Amino acid sequence: MAPIQTTQLNLPPGMIDFGAGRPSPALLPLAPLKKATENRLSRNDVSLLAYGAEQGDGHFRSTLAQFLGKHYQLHVDFDTLLITTGASQGLDLICTLFTRPGDTIFVEEPSYFLALRIFADHGLDIVSLPMDEKGLIIEALEEKLSQHTPAFLYTVPTFHNPSSVTLSAVRREQLVQLSQKHSFLIIADEVYHLLAYTATPPPPLAGYIDTGLVLSLGSFSKIMAPGLRLGWIQAGRKLMNRFIGCGLLDSGGGLNPFTSAVVCSAIELGLQQTQLTTLITTYTERKVALSNALKEYLPDTVRFIEPGGGFFIWLVFPEGVDTEQMRFEARRKNVGYLPGVKFSSGRKLKNCARLSFSYFDVPQLEEGARRLALVIKKHMKGH
């Protein structure tokens, strides 16, 4: 009898797969969440078992607003928050409410590959925009705006997935100005904003929601545990009314009220802050270890920027190297990664690859880098 699968990721023994962009099992906070659950259930309040308020539990939104305000270093009004079952569901809901099949949207190149999957599910026409070390290139956006009328622009502005770059403060301002001039929405996927290690990012695009054209996505998947399936959308009043009045929330009520109540206790008890501090300390060590190992083992012709936060390192190989093809050689050596083509809406970026340092401990990261370097050197020798 085949084993029953309970988690999305099941790695073969000995495999070091840098494609795993998620926390390792040892980082999942079982004891803190047990404490938070017991704290919440001890109140004998059955409201968390009822259909929830459409926008989400008001107590939780108030607690979350204070938590975010502290980290964003700006005022967050609890009434600007809508609770979701994670950032992916939030993004899917945005597509449902604000687009129709055939609409044009703008994305960065590269872009988060699973967001591209969601856009494909909705039949959207994707136009990609180039990036550099300061994020989305605004001049390229202006050029595309002269040719297209997008429903929205999707961006991962801080510690980008997969490239790890951060959109500069100047470009954030320019982006918002262009959205106002051309009347398109900005969907800011800001799930990595709180995971800053060696660089302090500019204020989040959530700070621009008063323009009425910015929607900011956040998630506890990155700062607590992905199995919670809990996140939020931050939006101004006019956009928020679209969400609150939609059929999904009218039918089922607010999303994830039970988990919201538990995480509310986790924040109130200081457990969320402790978990975030633990993650930042651990991921900083892992990021440094993998970066140093790659510098030691990789050929000089393979380029990458050491990230200041987030989960990822983006490798850029010389032209002609096909990382999708090389991936088969890598897997035979018990090492994996995600090829760049997955992050391209036009099946480009064949000479790139995304590595994640979030899942494995330091010794495994170093050994994985050594294995990968052997594969890369052999592959490049044959080309």
N, C-alpha and C positions, 0 to 999 in steps of 0.2 A: 504493500500500500504506500502510495506516494505521500510524503509529509504534507501536512496542511499548511498552506502559506498564510502568514498573518501580517507580514510587513512587505512594503514595496520592493525593498532591496534585499537580495539574497546572493551574497558573494560566495564563489567556490573557495574552499580552503586554500590558503596561500596566495590568493589573488589580492594585489594592491591596486585598486581601481580608483584613479584620481577623478573619475567621472562622478563619484558619489558626492554631490553637493548638499550635504546634510550633516547634522551633528552625529557623532559616534554614540553608540548605545550607553557608554559610560557617562556621557554628558546629559542624558535624559533625567530630569529631576524628579524621580519617583517619590522620595521621602518628602521633599518640600510640597509637592502637589497632594500627597496624602494628608499632610498637616493642614494645608489650605482647605481641602475638602471636608475634613473633620471639623474645622473651625466654622465653615459655612453651614454644614448640616446640623451642627449643635444649636443653631439659632431657632430650630423648629419652624422655619419659614417655608411654606410650601410653594411660594410664588415662583421659585426657580423651576418647578415642575409643570407650570402652566404655560399656555401660549404666551410668548413674550411681547412686550411693546414693540411696534414695528421698527423703530429706530435702534432698539436695543435697550437693555436695562439702564434706567437713568442713573442709578447709583454706580454701576460699572462705568458708564460713560464719563461720569464726573471724576471718578478715581483715575481712569485712564487719561483724561484730559490733564489732570495735575501731574501725572507721571510723564506724559509727553512734553508738557510745558517746561518741566525742569530740564529735560534732555535737549529739547529743541531751543531752549533759551528764548522762548517767545510765548505769549499768552495763547492758550488753546481753550476755546469755548466748548464745553461738553456738547452743546447743541449742534456743533459742526461735525460730530462723529456718528457714523452709522456702523453698527457691528455686522461683520460678515463671518462666513465660515472659512476664513483664510483669504489671502490676496488673490489666488487664482479664481475663486468663486466671485470675488469682488470684481475682478476684471471681466469675467464672463457676464456678470450682471450689467456692467457698464456697456458692453457690446450689445446686449439684448435691448437696453433702453435707449441707447443713443446712436445706434447704427442700423442699417438695413443691408441685406446682401447686395454686393456690388459697390458699396460705398468705398471711397478711397481713404486710407489711413497712412500716416507716416511712422516709420520706425527707424531706429538707429541700425547701422551696419558695422559691427555685429549687433544682434539683439537676443534677448532671452528666448531660447528655442521653444520652451513650452508656452510662452505667450504667443509665439507665431502659430502654434498648434490651435490655440483658442481662436485666434483671428481667422484661421482657415475654417474652423467649425462654423463660423458666422458668415463665410463667403465674402470676406472683405478683400479689397484690392490693395496690396501692400506696395508702398513706394519707400525705398530705403535711402537713408541719409548717412554720409560718411562721418567718421569721428577722428579726433586726434588725441593727444595726451591731455587736452583740456575738455574733452567731451565732444558733444555734438557740434559740428561746424556750422555756425550760424549763416555764413554766406551761402552754403549749399542749401540750407533750409529756405532762404530767401529766393534762391533760383527755382526751387521746386514749387514754391508758393505762386510763382508767376505762371506755372503750368498746370497746377492741380488745386482743387478745393477740398482739403481733407476734413473728415468728420472729427478726427482727433490725431494728435501726435503722442505716441507711447515712448516714454523714456525711463531709463533707470539712472537717475542723475548722480547718485552717490554710491561709490564703490561698485561700479557697474558690473552686471552679469552679462557677458563673461569677461570683459576687458579689464575690469577693476578700476578704470579711470573715473574721476569725479568731475562733473560739470562745474566750471568755474563760476564764481559769483557774478561776474560781468555777463557771462553768457546766459545765466539764469534770468537775469533782468532783461536781456535782449530777447530771449525766448518768450517771456511773458508779454513783452511789448508787441511782438509779432502776432501772438495769439489774439490780442485785443484788436490789432489792426485788421487781421484777416478772419476773425471770428471762428477759430477752431479751438477745441478743447485740448488741454494738456493732461495726459494721464501719467502721473509721476509714480512709478513703482519704487517706493522709498523703504523697502523692507530691510536694507542693510545700513540705514542711516545711523543707527545706534551702535553698530559694530565698528567703531573707529579705534585703531590700534596706534599708529604712529603719525596720523594726520587728522587734524580737526576739519571736518567738511564745512562748506558754507551752510547757512541756514537752509532748511528743507524748502522745497517748492510748496509744501503745505502752508507756508507763510503767505502765499499769494492767493489763497482761496477766495478772498474778498473780491477778486477781479470777476468772479462768477464763471471763470473758464478753466479752473484748475481742480483736478481731483487727485488726491494723494492716497496711495495704498500703503497699508502697514500690516504686519503679521507677527503673531507670537510664535510662528514656526521657527523664526530665526533667533528669537531672544528668550524663548522658554522651551517649547517642544512642538514639533510639527503635528503630532497626533492629536493635539487639542483642536485642530481645524478652527482656529479663531483668529480673526483679523479685523481690520476696520477700513472704512473709506472716510476721508476727511473732505468736506465740501461746503460751499456757501449755501445759503438758504434756498435759492431758486433751484439749484441742482439737487439739493437734498430732498426737496418736495417731490421730484420725479421718482426718487427711490422709495420714499415713504408711501407714495400712492400706487406703487406697482402691484400687479396681481400676485406675485410671489409672496410678498410680505402681507398682503391682505388675506391670502389664503392660509399661510402657515404661521403668521406672526413673526416677531423678531427672531433672528437667526442665533441658534446656539445659546439659549438662556441659561441652561444648567452650567455649561463650561464657563460662560461669562461670570456667573456668580462665584465659581471656584477661583478663577483668575483674579477677580476683584479682591477676594480674601488674600490671595498670594501677594498682590501689590500692597494692600493695607498692612500686612504682616512683615513687609520688607523682603519677602522671599524672591520676588521678581528682580529686585535690585541686586540681591546676592547672586542670583543665577546669571544675570547680565555681567556682573563683575567677574564671575568664574569663567564665563565664555570668552570675555575679552582677554583675560590672562592666558587661557589655554590656546585660543586661536592666535594670539600674538606669538607665542612660543612655536606653534606649528608653522605659522607663516614664515618666521625667520629661518627655521630649520629647513623647510623646503626650498626657500629662496637661496640659501647658502649652498645647499646640496646641488641645486641646478647650476649655480654659478661655477661650482667645482667640476661637475661632470659633463655638462653640455658643451658642444662645440661653440666657439665664439660667434658663429654665423646664425645661431638661434637666439633671438632677442626676446626679452620680456622686461616689464616694469614691475619692480617689487611693490605690491599693493600696500596702501595705507589703512585698509580696512576690508570688510566683506569676507568672502570665501575663496576667491579665485586668483589664479595666475594665468595669463593669456600668452601663449608661446607663438611667436611669429618665425616661421622657417623661410629659407630662401625660396624664391619662385621656382616652381617645378616639383617641389616636394608635396606629395599628396598624403595628408595625414589620415584620410579615410582608408586608403590602401595600407598604410603603415600600421594601422590599428590591428590588423590581423596578425602581423608579425609580433606586435607588442603582447597581444593576448596569449600567444604561445610561450611567452616569457613571463607570464603571470603578472602583467602590469597593464593597466587600462587608462583611458582618457576619453574625452569627447572631442571628435574632430570638428574643425572650424566650420565645415559646410553645414552643420546642424544649426548654426547661429546666423545663417544667411538666408534672407527671404528669396534670393535668386540663385541659390546653390553655388555661391562663390566661397571665398576664404578657405580654399582647399589647403593652403599652406599654413594654417593656424590650428591651434589646439587649446582646449580649456582644461586646466588642472584645478582641482579643489584640494585644499589643505585642511578642511573642516572635519573629515571623518577619521583619519588615522593618527596614531600617536607618532611622536618624533622618530623613533627607530624605523618604523614602517615607512614613513615619508622619505627618510634618507635612503633606505633600501629601494624603494620604488623609483626614486630619482636615478639611482645607480643602474637599475634594470632598464629604465626608459632610455637613458643615455646610450647604453650598449645597442639597443634597437635602433636608435636614431643614427648613430655613427655608421652602423652597418647599412642601414637603408640609404643614407646620403652617399655612402661610398659607391653604391650601385647606381647612383644617378649622377 
